[in-house]
Amino acid sequence: MTPPPAAARVVVGIDIGGTKTHVLADGSRGAAARREGSLTTPGAAGTSAEGAAPNSPAEVDVVVPSEGWSATPVEGAAQWITEVLARAGVGKVDALAVGAQGCEEPAHAEELRDALRERLGGVPVLVVNDAELLLPAAGLERGIALIGGTGAIAVRSDGAGTTWRAGGWGWVLSDDGSASALVRDAARAVLAAADLGGPPGLLARRLLEAVGVPGIPELALALSWGEAPEHWGRYAPAVVGAAEEGDETARTVLAAGARALARLVDVLTARTGGTPEPVVAAGGLLTGVPSYWAAVESHLRTAHPARDIRLLTSPPATGALALAYGLL
């Protein structure tokens, strides 16, 4: 008698960023190719959470907003992740890797890992910072990952489990060059110009339109006491647009942001002996604004001409899926 086929093993990778969360789930059929490094993104453009097939070992590719995500407290974060899995239609998990914004310290990541394992019945789980997904997504084990999106951080991995970080300390104290910081710095420049008594320039007008307020006082009020700064990134296109229209203040803000992102790589390079390891960059700001990435890349290539520097072309969630397969 022919034995029944073995049940498909469902491997899941999740990338939790400041704006969106990407869930990839795959059954055992793609395991061999993925373990050999030919990782591809399931689906052409992804599916909505409503369109995912529940309890299916087939491929799932779902993007949902990161609304409500916080890495702390751990139990709340674990609950949020399990709810996202349910929304994505993933009813079975045999291995899970999560790269999450806000998981900066190994001890914190381990606590969240343990909380998820308990909720998922003891299956293998790995939790890392979302920046640590970039290298495996690019097929690399060691190098420096640079994220320029809602936040900004660089993480260096040595391929043996040790990581170093620079930046990513939040919009108040750090994250220069991120989308949130560009809006912060642009608003500061606009307010400083208003103090001098001049009429609102192009950058000011674009910010007023984006935020939906009639004047400079209302802009300051909305950003200071309105929505949380982690949501300011949605106004970054106004800064980019003003720069593209020729506003010199906006261009100065973007130029300073590009230098700040490149400096994160410089810091990690100096800390780790100057080895010219590969640099892999990603994040909505870098992938979505070619001129901004060109400025960051120019700084990097000037400082590190011998380096392999690349912009990630596949979703970082593919790196989470690769890490999840490594857990089997």
The 8 nearest C-alpha neighbors of each residue, nearest first, counted from 0:
[[1, 2, 3, 4, 5, 6, 7, 8],
 [0, 2, 3, 4, 5, 6, 7, 28],
 [1, 3, 0, 4, 5, 6, 7, 8],
 [4, 2, 5, 1, 6, 0, 7, 8],
 [5, 3, 6, 2, 7, 1, 27, 8],
 [4, 6, 7, 3, 2, 8, 27, 28],
 [5, 7, 8, 4, 27, 3, 56, 9],
 [8, 6, 27, 26, 56, 9, 5, 28],
 [7, 9, 27, 26, 93, 6, 10, 56],
 [8, 10, 26, 93, 92, 25, 56, 7],
 [9, 11, 94, 25, 24, 93, 95, 323],
 [10, 12, 24, 95, 23, 320, 94, 323],
 [11, 13, 320, 319, 96, 23, 95, 97],
 [14, 12, 22, 97, 21, 316, 319, 98],
 [13, 15, 316, 98, 21, 20, 99, 97],
 [16, 14, 20, 99, 100, 98, 13, 19],
 [17, 15, 100, 19, 18, 20, 14, 99],
 [16, 18, 149, 19, 65, 100, 15, 150],
 [19, 17, 65, 16, 64, 149, 20, 66],
 [20, 18, 64, 65, 16, 63, 17, 15],
 [19, 21, 15, 63, 65, 14, 62, 16],
 [22, 20, 62, 14, 13, 61, 316, 15],
 [23, 21, 13, 61, 60, 12, 62, 24],
 [22, 24, 60, 12, 59, 11, 13, 21],
 [25, 23, 11, 59, 58, 10, 12, 9],
 [26, 24, 58, 10, 9, 57, 56, 11],
 [27, 25, 9, 56, 8, 7, 57, 28],
 [26, 28, 30, 8, 7, 29, 9, 25],
 [27, 29, 26, 30, 31, 7, 25, 57],
 [30, 28, 27, 32, 31, 33, 26, 25],
 [29, 31, 27, 33, 32, 28, 34, 324],
 [32, 30, 34, 33, 29, 35, 28, 27],
 [33, 31, 35, 34, 37, 30, 29, 36],
 [32, 34, 38, 30, 36, 35, 37, 31],
 [33, 35, 31, 36, 32, 30, 324, 321],
 [36, 34, 32, 33, 37, 31, 38, 30],
 [35, 37, 33, 34, 38, 138, 32, 321],
 [38, 36, 33, 32, 35, 39, 34, 138],
 [37, 39, 33, 36, 32, 40, 317, 321],
 [40, 38, 37, 41, 317, 33, 313, 36],
 [39, 41, 42, 317, 38, 313, 314, 43],
 [42, 40, 60, 58, 39, 43, 59, 23],
 [43, 41, 45, 44, 40, 60, 58, 46],
 [42, 44, 45, 41, 40, 46, 60, 39],
 [43, 45, 42, 46, 60, 41, 40, 61],
 [46, 44, 60, 42, 61, 43, 47, 62],
 [47, 45, 61, 60, 50, 48, 51, 44],
 [46, 48, 50, 49, 61, 51, 62, 45],
 [47, 49, 87, 50, 51, 86, 61, 46],
 [48, 50, 47, 51, 86, 87, 46, 88],
 [51, 49, 47, 48, 46, 52, 87, 88],
 [52, 50, 88, 48, 49, 87, 53, 59],
 [51, 53, 88, 55, 50, 54, 59, 89],
 [54, 52, 88, 55, 89, 90, 51, 87],
 [55, 53, 90, 89, 91, 88, 52, 56],
 [54, 56, 57, 53, 52, 89, 90, 88],
 [57, 55, 26, 9, 7, 25, 58, 54],
 [58, 56, 55, 26, 25, 59, 24, 9],
 [57, 59, 25, 24, 41, 26, 56, 60],
 [60, 58, 24, 23, 61, 57, 51, 25],
 [59, 61, 23, 45, 46, 22, 41, 42],
 [62, 60, 22, 46, 47, 45, 21, 48],
 [63, 61, 21, 20, 22, 47, 19, 64],
 [62, 64, 20, 19, 65, 61, 21, 48],
 [65, 63, 19, 66, 20, 18, 62, 67],
 [66, 64, 19, 18, 20, 68, 67, 17],
 [67, 65, 64, 68, 18, 19, 17, 63],
 [66, 68, 65, 69, 79, 64, 76, 75],
 [69, 67, 65, 66, 70, 79, 76, 17],
 [68, 70, 71, 76, 67, 101, 72, 75],
 [71, 69, 76, 101, 102, 72, 73, 68],
 [72, 70, 73, 69, 76, 75, 74, 101],
 [71, 73, 75, 74, 70, 76, 69, 77],
 [72, 74, 71, 76, 111, 75, 77, 70],
 [75, 73, 77, 76, 72, 78, 114, 111],
 [74, 76, 78, 73, 72, 77, 79, 71],
 [75, 77, 73, 79, 70, 78, 74, 69],
 [78, 76, 74, 80, 79, 75, 115, 114],
 [77, 79, 75, 81, 76, 80, 82, 74],
 [80, 78, 76, 82, 77, 81, 75, 83],
 [79, 81, 83, 77, 82, 78, 76, 84],
 [82, 80, 84, 78, 83, 79, 77, 85],
 [81, 83, 85, 79, 80, 84, 78, 86],
 [84, 82, 86, 80, 85, 81, 87, 79],
 [85, 83, 81, 87, 89, 82, 86, 80],
 [84, 86, 82, 88, 83, 87, 89, 81],
 [87, 85, 83, 88, 84, 48, 82, 49],
 [88, 86, 48, 84, 85, 89, 51, 61],
 [87, 89, 53, 85, 51, 86, 52, 90],
 [90, 88, 84, 85, 87, 54, 91, 53],
 [89, 91, 54, 88, 53, 85, 92, 55],
 [90, 92, 89, 54, 9, 93, 56, 55],
 [93, 91, 9, 94, 10, 11, 95, 90],
 [92, 94, 9, 122, 10, 8, 91, 95],
 [95, 93, 10, 123, 323, 92, 122, 124],
 [94, 96, 124, 11, 323, 12, 10, 125],
 [97, 95, 125, 323, 12, 319, 124, 126],
 [98, 96, 13, 126, 12, 99, 14, 319],
 [99, 97, 129, 127, 14, 128, 126, 15],
 [100, 98, 129, 15, 128, 102, 97, 14],
 [99, 101, 16, 129, 102, 128, 15, 17],
 [100, 102, 70, 103, 99, 128, 69, 71],
 [103, 101, 128, 100, 108, 99, 104, 70],
 [102, 104, 101, 128, 105, 107, 108, 100],
 [103, 105, 107, 106, 102, 108, 128, 101],
 [106, 104, 108, 107, 109, 103, 127, 102],
 [107, 105, 109, 108, 104, 110, 111, 103],
 [106, 108, 110, 104, 109, 105, 111, 102],
 [107, 109, 105, 111, 126, 110, 106, 102],
 [110, 108, 112, 106, 107, 111, 105, 113],
 [111, 109, 107, 113, 112, 108, 114, 106],
 [110, 112, 114, 108, 73, 109, 113, 115],
 [113, 111, 109, 115, 110, 114, 126, 124],
 [112, 114, 116, 110, 111, 115, 109, 117],
 [113, 115, 111, 117, 112, 116, 77, 110],
 [114, 116, 118, 112, 117, 113, 77, 119],
 [117, 115, 121, 113, 119, 118, 114, 122],
 [118, 116, 114, 115, 120, 119, 121, 113],
 [117, 119, 115, 116, 120, 114, 121, 81],
 [120, 118, 116, 117, 121, 115, 122, 92],
 [119, 121, 117, 118, 122, 116, 115, 92],
 [120, 122, 116, 117, 119, 123, 118, 115],
 [121, 123, 93, 116, 120, 94, 119, 124],
 [124, 122, 94, 326, 95, 121, 116, 125],
 [125, 123, 95, 96, 112, 94, 116, 122],
 [124, 126, 96, 112, 97, 95, 127, 123],
 [127, 125, 97, 108, 112, 96, 98, 124],
 [128, 126, 98, 108, 97, 129, 99, 131],
 [127, 129, 98, 99, 102, 130, 131, 103],
 [128, 130, 98, 99, 131, 100, 132, 14],
 [131, 129, 132, 128, 133, 144, 146, 154],
 [132, 130, 129, 128, 133, 127, 134, 154],
 [133, 131, 318, 130, 315, 129, 319, 135],
 [132, 134, 136, 315, 131, 135, 144, 130],
 [133, 135, 139, 137, 136, 132, 140, 138],
 [136, 134, 318, 138, 139, 137, 133, 132],
 [318, 135, 137, 133, 317, 134, 138, 315],
 [136, 138, 134, 135, 139, 133, 311, 318],
 [137, 139, 135, 136, 134, 36, 140, 318],
 [140, 138, 134, 135, 137, 141, 136, 142],
 [139, 141, 158, 134, 135, 138, 142, 157],
 [142, 140, 158, 157, 156, 139, 134, 143],
 [141, 143, 277, 276, 155, 156, 278, 157],
 [144, 142, 155, 278, 154, 277, 279, 156],
 [143, 145, 279, 154, 153, 278, 280, 133],
 [146, 144, 153, 280, 152, 279, 281, 143],
 [147, 145, 281, 282, 151, 152, 280, 148],
 [148, 146, 282, 151, 177, 284, 285, 150],
 [147, 149, 282, 284, 283, 150, 177, 178],
 [148, 150, 178, 232, 17, 177, 179, 18],
 [151, 149, 177, 148, 174, 147, 167, 178],
 [152, 150, 174, 147, 177, 167, 146, 148],
 [153, 151, 167, 166, 146, 165, 145, 154],
 [152, 154, 145, 165, 144, 164, 263, 146],
 [155, 153, 164, 144, 143, 163, 130, 165],
 [154, 156, 143, 163, 162, 142, 144, 164],
 [157, 155, 162, 141, 158, 142, 161, 143],
 [156, 158, 141, 159, 161, 162, 160, 142],
 [159, 157, 141, 140, 156, 160, 161, 142],
 [160, 158, 157, 161, 156, 141, 140, 162],
 [159, 161, 158, 162, 157, 156, 141, 140],
 [162, 160, 157, 159, 156, 163, 158, 155],
 [161, 163, 156, 155, 157, 160, 154, 164],
 [164, 162, 155, 154, 156, 161, 165, 267],
 [165, 163, 154, 153, 155, 166, 162, 267],
 [164, 166, 153, 263, 152, 154, 267, 167],
 [167, 165, 152, 168, 174, 173, 153, 151],
 [166, 168, 152, 174, 151, 169, 173, 150],
 [169, 167, 173, 166, 172, 174, 170, 171],
 [170, 168, 173, 167, 171, 174, 172, 150],
 [169, 171, 174, 173, 172, 180, 179, 168],
 [172, 170, 169, 173, 174, 168, 180, 228],
 [173, 171, 170, 169, 168, 174, 175, 167],
 [172, 174, 168, 169, 170, 175, 171, 166],
 [175, 173, 151, 167, 170, 150, 177, 169],
 [176, 174, 180, 173, 177, 259, 256, 151],
 [256, 175, 177, 260, 259, 257, 180, 181],
 [176, 178, 150, 151, 180, 147, 148, 179],
 [177, 179, 232, 149, 181, 180, 235, 148],
 [178, 180, 232, 231, 182, 177, 181, 149],
 [179, 181, 183, 177, 182, 175, 178, 176],
 [182, 180, 178, 184, 183, 179, 185, 177],
 [181, 183, 185, 180, 179, 184, 235, 186],
 [182, 184, 180, 186, 181, 185, 179, 187],
 [185, 183, 187, 181, 186, 182, 180, 188],
 [186, 184, 182, 188, 187, 183, 181, 189],
 [185, 187, 189, 183, 188, 184, 182, 190],
 [188, 186, 184, 190, 185, 189, 191, 183],
 [187, 189, 191, 185, 186, 190, 192, 184],
 [188, 190, 186, 192, 187, 191, 203, 185],
 [191, 189, 193, 187, 192, 188, 186, 194],
 [190, 192, 188, 194, 193, 189, 187, 195],
 [193, 191, 189, 195, 194, 190, 188, 197],
 [194, 192, 190, 196, 195, 191, 197, 189],
 [193, 195, 191, 192, 196, 190, 197, 189],
 [196, 194, 192, 193, 197, 191, 190, 198],
 [197, 195, 193, 194, 198, 192, 199, 191],
 [196, 198, 195, 193, 199, 192, 194, 200],
 [197, 199, 200, 196, 193, 192, 203, 195],
 [200, 198, 203, 204, 197, 201, 193, 189],
 [199, 201, 203, 202, 204, 198, 189, 246],
 [200, 202, 204, 203, 205, 246, 241, 199],
 [203, 201, 205, 241, 204, 200, 206, 249],
 [204, 202, 206, 200, 199, 201, 205, 189],
 [205, 203, 207, 201, 206, 202, 208, 200],
 [204, 206, 208, 202, 237, 207, 203, 201],
 [207, 205, 209, 203, 208, 204, 237, 210],
 [208, 206, 204, 210, 212, 205, 209, 211],
 [207, 209, 211, 205, 206, 210, 204, 212],
 [210, 208, 206, 211, 207, 234, 205, 237],
 [209, 211, 207, 208, 212, 206, 234, 218],
 [210, 212, 208, 209, 207, 213, 206, 218],
 [211, 213, 207, 210, 217, 214, 218, 208],
 [214, 212, 207, 217, 211, 215, 218, 208],
 [213, 215, 217, 216, 212, 218, 207, 204],
 [214, 216, 218, 217, 219, 190, 213, 207],
 [217, 215, 219, 218, 214, 220, 213, 221],
 [216, 218, 220, 214, 215, 219, 212, 221],
 [219, 217, 215, 221, 216, 220, 212, 222],
 [218, 220, 216, 222, 217, 221, 223, 215],
 [219, 221, 217, 223, 218, 222, 224, 216],
 [222, 220, 225, 218, 219, 224, 223, 217],
 [221, 223, 219, 225, 220, 224, 218, 226],
 [224, 222, 220, 221, 219, 225, 226, 218],
 [225, 223, 221, 220, 222, 226, 227, 219],
 [226, 224, 221, 222, 223, 227, 220, 228],
 [225, 227, 228, 224, 222, 230, 221, 231],
 [226, 228, 229, 230, 225, 231, 222, 224],
 [229, 227, 231, 230, 226, 179, 170, 222],
 [228, 230, 227, 231, 179, 232, 149, 17],
 [231, 229, 228, 232, 227, 233, 226, 179],
 [230, 232, 179, 228, 233, 229, 234, 182],
 [233, 231, 179, 178, 235, 234, 230, 149],
 [232, 234, 231, 235, 230, 236, 178, 179],
 [235, 233, 232, 236, 237, 231, 209, 182],
 [234, 236, 238, 232, 237, 178, 233, 182],
 [237, 235, 239, 238, 234, 240, 233, 232],
 [236, 238, 240, 235, 205, 239, 234, 206],
 [239, 237, 235, 241, 236, 240, 249, 242],
 [240, 238, 236, 242, 237, 241, 243, 235],
 [239, 241, 237, 243, 242, 238, 236, 244],
 [240, 242, 244, 238, 202, 243, 246, 239],
 [241, 243, 249, 250, 246, 239, 245, 244],
 [242, 244, 240, 245, 241, 239, 246, 250],
 [245, 243, 241, 242, 246, 240, 201, 239],
 [244, 246, 242, 243, 247, 241, 250, 249],
 [245, 247, 242, 249, 241, 248, 244, 201],
 [248, 246, 250, 249, 245, 251, 242, 241],
 [247, 249, 251, 250, 246, 252, 202, 188],
 [250, 248, 242, 252, 251, 247, 246, 238],
 [249, 251, 242, 247, 253, 248, 252, 254],
 [250, 252, 248, 254, 249, 253, 247, 255],
 [253, 251, 249, 255, 250, 254, 256, 185],
 [254, 252, 256, 250, 255, 251, 257, 249],
 [253, 255, 251, 257, 256, 252, 250, 258],
 [256, 254, 258, 252, 253, 257, 251, 259],
 [176, 257, 255, 253, 259, 254, 258, 175],
 [258, 256, 295, 254, 260, 259, 255, 176],
 [257, 259, 255, 261, 256, 260, 262, 254],
 [258, 260, 256, 262, 257, 261, 176, 175],
 [261, 259, 257, 262, 263, 258, 176, 256],
 [262, 260, 258, 263, 264, 259, 299, 295],
 [261, 263, 265, 259, 264, 260, 258, 266],
 [264, 262, 266, 265, 261, 260, 165, 153],
 [263, 265, 267, 262, 266, 261, 268, 153],
 [266, 264, 262, 268, 263, 267, 269, 261],
 [267, 265, 263, 269, 264, 268, 262, 270],
 [266, 268, 270, 264, 269, 265, 271, 263],
 [269, 267, 273, 265, 271, 266, 270, 264],
 [268, 270, 273, 266, 267, 271, 272, 265],
 [271, 269, 267, 268, 272, 266, 273, 163],
 [270, 272, 268, 269, 273, 267, 274, 163],
 [273, 271, 269, 274, 270, 268, 267, 275],
 [272, 274, 268, 269, 271, 275, 270, 267],
 [273, 275, 272, 276, 268, 271, 269, 306],
 [276, 274, 306, 273, 277, 305, 303, 268],
 [275, 277, 142, 274, 306, 278, 143, 307],
 [278, 276, 307, 142, 308, 306, 143, 279],
 [277, 279, 143, 308, 144, 142, 307, 309],
 [278, 280, 144, 309, 310, 145, 308, 311],
 [281, 279, 145, 310, 146, 311, 144, 309],
 [280, 282, 146, 311, 310, 285, 286, 147],
 [283, 281, 148, 147, 146, 285, 284, 286],
 [282, 284, 148, 286, 287, 285, 147, 281],
 [283, 285, 148, 287, 282, 286, 147, 288],
 [286, 284, 292, 282, 283, 287, 288, 147],
 [285, 287, 283, 284, 288, 282, 281, 289],
 [286, 288, 284, 283, 285, 289, 282, 292],
 [287, 289, 291, 290, 285, 284, 286, 292],
 [290, 288, 292, 291, 293, 287, 286, 285],
 [291, 289, 293, 292, 288, 294, 285, 295],
 [292, 290, 294, 293, 288, 289, 285, 295],
 [291, 293, 285, 295, 289, 294, 290, 296],
 [294, 292, 290, 296, 291, 295, 297, 289],
 [293, 295, 297, 291, 292, 296, 257, 290],
 [296, 294, 257, 292, 298, 297, 293, 261],
 [297, 295, 299, 293, 298, 294, 292, 300],
 [296, 298, 294, 300, 299, 295, 293, 301],
 [297, 299, 301, 295, 296, 300, 261, 302],
 [300, 298, 296, 302, 297, 301, 303, 261],
 [301, 299, 304, 303, 297, 302, 298, 296],
 [300, 302, 298, 299, 303, 304, 297, 296],
 [301, 303, 299, 300, 304, 298, 265, 297],
 [304, 302, 300, 305, 306, 301, 299, 275],
 [303, 305, 300, 306, 301, 302, 299, 307],
 [306, 304, 303, 307, 275, 300, 308, 302],
 [305, 307, 275, 304, 303, 308, 277, 276],
 [306, 308, 277, 278, 309, 305, 276, 275],
 [309, 307, 278, 306, 277, 279, 310, 296],
 [308, 310, 279, 311, 278, 280, 307, 277],
 [309, 311, 280, 279, 281, 312, 308, 286],
 [312, 310, 281, 313, 280, 279, 309, 137],
 [311, 313, 310, 314, 281, 286, 137, 309],
 [312, 314, 311, 315, 136, 317, 40, 137],
 [313, 315, 316, 317, 312, 136, 40, 311],
 [316, 314, 317, 318, 133, 132, 136, 313],
 [315, 317, 14, 319, 318, 314, 13, 12],
 [318, 316, 320, 315, 136, 319, 314, 321],
 [136, 317, 319, 135, 132, 321, 316, 315],
 [320, 318, 12, 316, 322, 317, 96, 321],
 [319, 321, 12, 323, 317, 318, 322, 11],
 [320, 322, 318, 324, 323, 319, 317, 325],
 [323, 321, 325, 319, 320, 324, 96, 318],
 [324, 322, 96, 320, 326, 325, 95, 321],
 [325, 323, 321, 326, 322, 327, 320, 10],
 [324, 326, 322, 323, 327, 321, 34, 320],
 [325, 327, 323, 324, 123, 94, 322, 124],
 [326, 325, 324, 94, 323, 123, 93, 10]]
